[in-house]
Amino acid sequence: PTPPPPPPPPTQPPPPLPSVWADAVASGWMLAAAVAPSDSDLCPTYGNGFLAATLCAPALRASAESERSENSGGTFLSGAFNGRCPTPVNRPANTRATLPSPHPVVGVANSSFDGMALDMQNGTVLRRYTLGGECEVELTSFAHRSIRHLMVFIVRAVRLAGPCVVTPVTHVWAATNATCTPTEQGAQVRCTSMFVPETDRQVQTTVAMVADAIPPSFTLTASQPGRVFLAAFATNLEPDVAALDVEAVALRRWAAADAQPVEALETSHRDGWGELWQSGLEVGGNVTVTAALRSSLYYVLSAVRADWAFGSSPGGLASTSYDGHAFWDMETWFFPPLAALFPDVAASITAYRRRLLPEAQRLAAATFYPGARFPWQSAATGAECSPSVGTDPLYWTKEVHITPDIVLAHRTLYRMTRNNTWLRAEAWPLISDACHYLASLMVLDQASGNYTILHVLPTTEAGFVDHPAYTTAASALSLQFCVDTADTLSLAVPANWSEIAERPYLPLNTTAFDQGPVHQVYTPYNGGGLAQAGVALLQYPLQLPMDSDLARRDLEYYGTKFSFSMMFFGQLTYAINWLRFGQTAQADAVFELAFAHQVGPWNVWREHAATPGQPAGGGAVNFLTGAGAFLQAFIFGYGGVSPTSHGLNINPVLPVGTPNASIAQLTLSACSVSIEYDANRMRLSCSASGCAQIVDSTNTTHPVPGPGSAPLVLARGAARLDPISFT
């Protein structure tokens, strides 16, 4: 007889974390592990919305090289791209440029690895190593939140029994078009990078870096227990920096940082993150969900900032995923949480699109439309940067829903802020031109007498179709927003905009579902699987008015057609919509799926879910689209927040198994409202007195108290927050 297989070896407990990290981990502000990343794609990244970098050298996988993710690693500056747009046939694609890495330390020789931590509260990545019995060192890396052009790397002895020789292990990432020169004494490295312009209209982008060189080894002693390495950057993308002056500006910036004590640099960096974290999300009694929410915000905020209008790709700033280009993911998936909690950061995204308006006008004219037609992929200039398909350089431009996506992002920000000055000066020039294009794009369907869109790519990218439900509805709602905005600002618009907005052609399929009619996702559609939640998006985020029975049938029918294991953004739309029907069990089940996309101990979002056969997940690394969808599920789903034309509707619900939850500093016009709630009560307070009022479920109006007053306590349930003051 065949002998029985030997028993599996006993599972070894993970090594202990450094005890100094314990409180931060327990509070949900830190993610840490005592083992080195098994895959470089699961390594935490750091950034400040202007600069970002990876920390781990690429690791070879057992799978074929062609199956590796798109993340190349390195150091990156937002807005720095290399290559022509659109991508010429058989030529290298335009992509985010990789800069020389100023602090490419991936380990310490002759040491044991004690742990790595992502400190979200302070915006740093920490690594600890023990060198024999003599010392333990901590490596701290951050992109300075308040001084955007500065990166800082610190090596400190946290335990020192005698002189400690530190020998850094480095990895050199391939940089794009860079020339680097060490100074005569070898104390600094000075690099200049010059990139191929996207179009003949773009001035060549130049980036300079001045960085302290990492020596082959150095000794820490009681009198000098640490070393600080700085790197300062400058680029002619900055309005006040000329291309010929970038190295001189970088050198002055390095000298200014070097003149500050390291404690001052660390304090101002922490203060920058601390100001951001005045807004945030928390789930009581569930540190896993709280840390998941905070890490999602951390990764999004690492990619964008209020004073730098270059947007972000679905893969964030710390990678070349999706070539670093901006897609609809930005406006539809990770913009709404920013509008809700960080409106100044969200405004930098609308400013990015506003700056690209001339190229959108050129694209509309080149394709024989009036107004502004935004490209499917944008880099620095707004030229169409999508790759050619066959000999067609504008194939992806036919995914026309990007233009109404951008308009509706402006609608979201306006509904959150009520800023009429911004609406007139910044939003109107863009949305009015976009609506001129959309009014020409939508054509009359003679049979129904309504307006439709023909021969475009739908959200599922399933080839060219007619009557795409999402694109048609988004375009009609965009036109309605333009009409409403013109009324608010006392401006005139073409009369047909209202007619088109009121009559979108959204045909119903009366035979597909035995429970009754459902919206047709597009024509032709044969009932097969879908890679994107096109019809579910009509309810959220579009908030298209419709019969509740039809809305429910749409969710029930298309929920069986949509792949919940693929790209993670449409899934959580179902969670939000089910919550609005009061179906928490269905919503909780979908919400739980998110955690298969947030992989590894540092919660790195992946485009495709982790599976037993692919434990690192797949697709884009640091997938901000998934992070944004997850944040939306909490804010607009469980938080019940719904921006409308009059204010914010709220109807908070607790995630399964949690005793309480909170949203801190939710944007409401010129102020913000904080909401804490449990199963029975909700407590509200405002950032300023006399700024907001709430109308409860009995139609009673209550002022929301400001600082120094006790919170307003109401029964948990549906209510409406109205701003009192406007900007």
C-alpha positions, -999 to 999 in steps of 0.1 A, spaced: 0 0 0 10 36 -7 23 52 26 3 83 37 19 116 28 40 132 55 22 159 76 27 195 65 54 214 84 41 234 113 32 270 104 58 294 117 44 324 134 54 357 118 84 374 134 74 402 159 72 438 147 93 465 163 74 473 195 76 510 188 52 506 159 25 487 179 3 516 189 2 531 154 -7 497 139 -34 491 165 -50 525 158 -52 519 120 -26 546 112 2 523 103 6 492 81 36 471 89 52 437 84 83 420 97 90 402 65 104 419 33 80 422 4 78 390 -17 69 410 -47 81 445 -56 46 454 -68 33 450 -32 59 474 -17 45 507 -3 52 538 -22 56 574 -11 47 607 -27 33 642 -22 15 648 -55 45 664 -71 71 637 -66 67 600 -58 90 570 -57 91 532 -51 113 516 -25 118 480 -36 139 466 -65 119 447 -91 116 410 -82 115 384 -109 85 362 -109 79 326 -118 54 338 -145 66 349 -179 80 384 -182 51 393 -204 27 387 -175 45 412 -152 26 442 -142 31 476 -158 50 491 -128 86 498 -137 95 515 -104 117 545 -99 112 582 -91 86 603 -109 75 640 -112 39 647 -120 36 662 -155 69 649 -168 63 627 -199 84 615 -228 72 608 -263 48 620 -290 10 621 -288 -8 604 -303 17 576 -304 31 572 -339 26 537 -354 56 514 -346 71 540 -323 76 540 -285 45 551 -266 43 584 -247 48 575 -211 55 590 -177 92 597 -176 114 579 -150 138 602 -132 171 593 -116 165 579 -82 182 601 -56 180 576 -27 179 541 -44 185 522 -12 167 489 -12 184 473 18 214 472 41 242 447 37 253 423 65 220 429 84 188 412 93 155 427 82 133 437 111 103 452 94 88 477 70 60 502 79 38 526 60 31 554 84 1 570 68 -5 596 95 30 611 89 34 602 52 66 582 56 79 547 48 101 531 76 124 502 74 144 486 102 176 465 101 198 449 128 235 448 122 250 421 144 248 430 181 261 465 176 231 485 164 197 487 149 190 513 122 158 528 109 155 541 73 129 569 68 118 579 33 94 607 24 84 632 -3 80 664 17 43 673 19 48 710 25 80 716 4 68 698 -27 101 698 -45 120 680 -17 127 643 -10 142 632 23 160 600 32 172 595 68 193 567 83 191 567 121 205 544 148 177 535 171 199 512 192 237 518 192 262 498 213 293 511 195 303 524 161 280 510 134 290 506 98 261 509 74 266 496 39 235 505 18 223 481 -9 212 501 -39 193 494 -71 196 517 -102 163 521 -121 167 531 -157 161 568 -161 146 585 -191 170 608 -211 190 617 -180 225 630 -177 240 628 -142 273 642 -129 288 638 -95 304 669 -79 342 669 -76 341 657 -40 314 632 -48 291 646 -21 263 654 -46 248 641 -78 234 666 -102 211 653 -130 193 669 -159 166 651 -179 151 664 -212 121 647 -227 106 644 -262 76 668 -264 41 655 -270 34 679 -298 52 706 -317 32 731 -296 48 719 -263 80 734 -250 104 706 -242 101 695 -205 133 697 -185 138 684 -149 168 689 -127 178 671 -95 204 680 -70 208 652 -44 232 641 -17 251 611 -29 246 578 -10 282 567 0 292 530 -3 293 529 35 292 552 65 296 549 102 270 559 128 283 568 163 270 582 195 280 617 185 266 613 150 238 587 152 221 596 119 227 608 84 203 629 63 202 628 25 183 654 6 172 657 -30 157 689 -45 140 690 -79 130 718 -104 113 717 -137 102 742 -163 67 729 -159 66 752 -129 55 787 -142 84 806 -125 112 782 -137 129 785 -171 144 755 -188 179 770 -187 176 777 -150 164 743 -137 197 732 -123 204 765 -106 169 765 -91 173 729 -79 206 738 -63 191 768 -45 163 746 -32 187 720 -20 208 746 -2 177 761 15 166 726 27 201 718 39 202 749 60 172 736 80 176 712 110 163 678 101 138 681 130 123 712 113 120 694 80 103 664 96 79 687 116 68 707 86 63 675 67 42 660 94 22 692 97 14 691 60 -1 656 64 -17 665 97 -36 693 80 -49 669 54 -59 643 80 -83 668 96 -106 652 71 -110 614 71 -129 582 77 -131 558 105 -150 526 114 -152 519 151 -142 485 163 -127 475 129 -91 485 125 -89 465 92 -116 486 74 -103 518 90 -67 511 78 -81 502 44 -99 535 41 -69 555 54 -44 537 31 -67 544 1 -68 581 10 -30 580 15 -23 566 -19 -47 590 -37 -33 620 -18 3 608 -27 -6 612 -63 -23 646 -64 -20 679 -45 -39 713 -44 -11 734 -59 -1 712 -89 -26 708 -117 -15 677 -135 -40 650 -124 -31 614 -120 -33 581 -139 -52 550 -126 -18 537 -114 -10 568 -93 22 588 -95 47 562 -83 46 540 -114 43 540 -152 11 520 -150 -12 531 -179 18 551 -191 9 577 -164 -20 590 -185 -52 604 -171 -84 585 -181 -121 586 -170 -109 568 -139 -97 602 -125 -130 620 -127 -154 591 -121 -136 570 -95 -111 589 -74 -123 625 -79 -156 622 -59 -139 613 -26 -115 642 -30 -145 666 -37 -162 653 -5 -131 656 18 -104 677 1 -121 701 -23 -89 721 -29 -72 690 -41 -102 681 -63 -101 716 -77 -65 709 -90 -80 681 -111 -106 704 -127 -78 730 -132 -58 703 -150 -86 697 -174 -91 735 -178 -55 739 -188 -59 712 -214 -90 730 -230 -71 743 -261 -61 708 -271 -97 696 -265 -109 724 -288 -84 713 -315 -96 677 -312 -132 687 -317 -124 709 -347 -102 681 -362 -131 657 -360 -156 683 -373 -174 692 -341 -178 725 -323 -167 731 -287 -143 709 -268 -138 671 -272 -115 656 -246 -91 628 -255 -94 593 -240 -58 595 -226 -42 627 -215 -6 635 -204 8 670 -199 -7 689 -229 -41 674 -235 -33 660 -269 -47 625 -275 -21 601 -261 -38 568 -268 -19 542 -288 -29 537 -324 -51 507 -333 -40 495 -366 -35 526 -387 -61 546 -367 -44 570 -342 -78 582 -329 -95 548 -323 -97 553 -285 -109 589 -289 -142 573 -299 -147 564 -262 -165 597 -260 -179 594 -225 -147 610 -212 -161 644 -220 -194 641 -200 -173 624 -172 -153 656 -170 -184 678 -170 -201 658 -143 -169 660 -121 -174 697 -122 -211 692 -112 -199 671 -82 -174 697 -70 -199 725 -74 -226 707 -55 -201 701 -27 -187 736 -26 -214 760 -40 -185 782 -51 -201 805 -77 -168 824 -83 -151 791 -93 -182 781 -113 -181 813 -134 -143 818 -138 -130 782 -140 -158 758 -147 -180 776 -172 -153 781 -200 -148 743 -199 -182 729 -194 -199 752 -219 -174 742 -247 -179 706 -237 -217 710 -240 -214 725 -274 -197 693 -285 -222 670 -267 -251 688 -282 -237 681 -317 -227 645 -308 -263 636 -297 -285 630 -327 -323 626 -330 -336 591 -331 -365 594 -356 -384 564 -343 -385 575 -306 -382 612 -310 -354 612 -285 -317 620 -287 -290 593 -289 -253 586 -297 -242 563 -325 -210 543 -333 -189 549 -302 -170 528 -277 -190 521 -246 -176 518 -210 -172 481 -216 -150 488 -247 -168 460 -265 -164 475 -300 -185 502 -316 -221 503 -306 -252 525 -308 -274 539 -280 -249 533 -252 -269 538 -220 -242 553 -198 -227 576 -224 -261 589 -235 -273 595 -200 -241 612 -189 -242 635 -220 -278 645 -213 -271 652 -176 -240 672 -186 -262 694 -209 -287 698 -180 -258 709 -158 -248 735 -184 -284 748 -186 -286 750 -148 -253 767 -146 -262 793 -172 -293 800 -152 -273 804 -120 -248 828 -138 -275 846 -159 -259 835 -191 -276 824 -224 -272 789 -240 -286 774 -272 -323 765 -268 -318 729 -280 -296 721 -250 -326 718 -227 -345 698 -253 -317 673 -257 -311 671 -219 -348 663 -213 -351 636 -240 -322 611 -239 -329 578 -258 -325 550 -232 -343 521 -247 -357 493 -226 -352 456 -232 -386 439 -225 -376 403 -232 -342 398 -215 -354 396 -179 -384 376 -167 -391 401 -139 -398 430 -163 -381 455 -186 -345 467 -180 -324 493 -196 -305 482 -227 -268 486 -220 -262 493 -257 -272 480 -292 -265 453 -301 -263 434 -268 -269 396 -267 -270 391 -230 -233 381 -226 -209 390 -198 -199 426 -193 -165 440 -181 -180 472 -167 -211 482 -148 -226 504 -175 -263 504 -166 -257 503 -128 -238 536 -132 -271 553 -143 -282 553 -106 -249 560 -90 -229 581 -98 -251 597 -125 -282 599 -102 -304 597 -133 -341 599 -122 -359 567 -129 -387 544 -116 -375 525 -85 -388 492 -98 -369 496 -131 -338 506 -111 -340 475 -90 -345 453 -120 -314 468 -136 -293 458 -106 -307 423 -104 -303 416 -141 -270 432 -148 -256 419 -115 -256 385 -131 -238 397 -162 -210 417 -147 -177 401 -137 -171 409 -100 -136 395 -101 -121 417 -128 -113 454 -129 -124 468 -95 -144 499 -100 -179 490 -112 -183 464 -84 -187 490 -57 -214 508 -77 -236 479 -69 -228 482 -32 -238 519 -32 -270 513 -52 -281 484 -30 -276 505 1 -299 531 -14 -325 504 -16 -318 494 20 -304 461 10 -274 460 33 -267 423 30 -262 426 -8 -241 457 -3 -219 441 24 -212 411 2 -200 434 -26 -180 456 -2 -162 425 11 -149 418 -25 -127 449 -23 -103 432 1 -92 408 -26 -79 438 -46 -61 455 -17 -31 432 -15 -3 426 9 5 441 43 7 476 29 -27 475 12 -15 481 -24 -45 482 -47 -44 459 -78 -66 461 -108 -74 424 -107 -81 404 -76 -56 383 -58 -63 346 -61 -46 314 -48 -29 311 -82 -20 348 -84 -16 360 -48 -1 393 -58 -32 402 -80 -28 414 -115 -30 444 -138 -22 479 -127 -2 485 -95 -14 510 -69 -47 511 -87 -62 544 -76 -94 535 -95 -101 508 -70 -90 530 -41 -115 557 -52 -143 532 -57 -137 518 -22 -138 553 -7 -170 561 -26 -186 530 -13 -180 542 23 -188 580 18 -217 578 -7 -228 543 2 -225 536 39 -223 573 47 -254 578 26 -240 611 12 -257 623 -20 -248 657 -34 -278 673 -50 -287 707 -65 -298 720 -31 -274 704 -6 -263 671 7 -287 642 15 -274 618 41 -287 585 53 -258 568 72 -257 530 75 -231 509 94 -210 483 77 -217 448 89 -203 441 124 -193 476 133 -206 496 162 -200 531 149 -184 551 121 -175 587 112 -168 611 84 -147 640 95 -150 674 77 -174 665 49 -174 694 24 -205 716 25 -202 750 8 -178 773 26 -174 750 56 -174 713 65 -196 690 86 -184 660 107 -208 631 112 -204 604 138 -231 577 140 -240 544 156 -270 521 152 -293 546 168 -279 581 168 -259 605 146 -239 634 160 -232 664 138 -209 694 142 -197 721 118 -163 737 112 -179 772 116 -209 786 134 -239 796 114 -227 777 83 -251 747 80 -285 734 90 -301 700 88 -336 690 80 -344 657 97 -369 629 88 -397 648 105 -390 679 84 -377 698 114 -348 722 108 -319 723 132 -288 745 131 -256 724 131 -234 737 160 -199 751 154 -167 748 173 -169 750 211 -205 737 211 -218 702 218 -226 682 187 -262 680 175 -277 646 183 -304 632 161 -319 598 154 -299 580 127 -317 582 94 -324 602 63 -318 639 65 -308 668 43 -278 691 50 -283 726 37 -255 752 35 -263 786 50 -233 805 37 -220 804 1 -187 811 -14 
